[in-house]
């Protein structure tokens, strides 16, 4: 009799474990979406939005996939944020670096200020980063060189300073880069993915000293 009772208890324990595992699996997409919603809502809080384009960004919803200007995949993971030319002002937030499945971040033609967060280097799925025609200052984060899938990097028409990070040359997927109309300095890398870029990608940076010439123009020249 004792063996029967023990066997039944074991069966119930196994059933409970299976049910718990199924429940966790079912809740994972929701938990992920909530986390992504928190990251996007942190962005909303840091922005001024005179046209109310972010009005639908309600943190009380189950996930951000119903928000305007946000696109999700079939698993409710945020893959695209489209806020170009939306009359937004304010600054970006490091929490955006937590959007691990984000492929497109479109924030061009706004009035965004401050630095580009170094946390963007954690956006391992990012294909396109479009921050052009804003008022960003500071340097281009070296961490962007960790975005191994990046194909489009457009940072033109801002107030960026400092050197062009050589780490970017190791991104083999880069197809288009535009850093024109800033205040970058130093020399232009010509190795790796930068070897095929045209001069117009860097024009109107008065303190840039032209392509890097190994052995002639040192990369680590005075540049701030």
Protein Blocks (a to p, Z undefined) as FASTA:
>chain_A
ZZmmmmmmmmmmmmmmmmmmmmmmmmmmmmmmmmmmmmmmmmmmmpccfkopmmmmcfkb
mblklpghiacdfkopafbdcfehklpacdddfklmmmmmbfbdcfehiabehjddfklm
mmmmbmbdcfehiabecjddfklmmmmkbmbdcfehiabecjddfklmmmmkbmbdcfeh
iabehjddfehjllmpcfklmgoilkbgbjadehkacfklccZZ
